[in-house]
């Protein structure tokens, strides 16, 4: 098996669809001798902010000298990004080895008449096997979908549970109300867990706290008053930590925006919790990590004059945060918007935030069978807002349409990560070489 065959084998299981539930995952991990039971986890659920917060926590732990695994989804440009060791994507040789190991176990299960694992179950199993083989100190484990029936919820006793911002998303799987969705996500809380909770809508917070109480869990509520933005540029922001859990004052963060300051504060509360559990993570290591941390595809600026940036805001809450950032960093500018979204997302609400800030709008089709085609998106925007909208057949054509001689322009690609990943690749190939 080579790397192409390994990734193709994993991605071919997409045909088995999404199957929520833990029984198939439990059978597979039992066949693998349960690598997850030999690892320590920080388990993170939520609608928005999981990726940024997971990356900050992992970067801090790595900087502090801990061998750190990071499991996230989806990837932007390369499959290997989903499974990382010390902030570096899994190398091809290790991915081949872990995939081959999992494949052998799956074939045994199939011979016994068991169902084939889904794609996400397979990726999770490959990641857990790799982290076990590497004997990592801590795995930062991001939930794939929901929480209660997500394949990652097979772990038993996490070091910390983190519940990020909760909003309406994946309603066909998770429920139609904040309460229902919050219950699904809070269900990663185990008996006696230590839980860090990002600021929530009261409806979601009540469900989380009730569930935590039922599990005799210890809850830390992230307090927005504990952090403030002192200053900002288009390259970083200076934050002031006013909480009492860490000896930390001013520091720099590369990730931009008010929402990232709250994501950062959530990460800091997790680090403070780990310190109380006996981990040694010093203030200077935290500052060094946060000044260097990068999270590709999230309000990522590639160049100025003209400004070219991308943002993988793929639901209405993410879009709202993106618009807030644009108003903060580029107020009053002429914005050329390139936009694409999945059909099952809250497109109309997202457009209500986006359209008012856009001078020109160009639509794209994300690389997903769930995507709303660019032509239909253009029609929707025109019919709803009376705007003239054009669409591109390919993301590469959209990138090539950018005029680098127009120094005062702003070109923004925003929307589905299935679009943003390819846009990132094409921008770097065509505009930065």
Secondary structure, DSSP 8 states (H G I E B T S, - for coil): --HHHHHHHHHHGGGG-----SHHHHHHHHHTT-GGGGS-EEEEE-SBSHHHHHHHHHHHHHHTT--EEEE-SS-SS-GGGGEEETTEE--HHHHHHHHHHHHHHHHHHHHTT-----HHHHHHHHHHHHHHHHT-SEEEEE-SSSSTTSGGGG----SEEEE-B--S--HHHH-SSHHHHHHHHHTT--TT-EEEE----HHHHHHHHHHHHHTT-EEEE--GGGEEEEEE-SS-EEEEE--SSSS--EEEESS-SHHHHHHHHHHHHHHHHHHHTT----HHHHHHHHHH---TTSSEEEETTTEEEEE---SHHHHHHHHHHHHHHSTT--EEEEEE-BTTS-HHHHHHHHGGG-SEEEE---SSTTB--HHHHHHHHHHHH---EEE-SSHHHHHHT--TT-TT-EEEEEE-HHHHHHHHHHHHHHT--
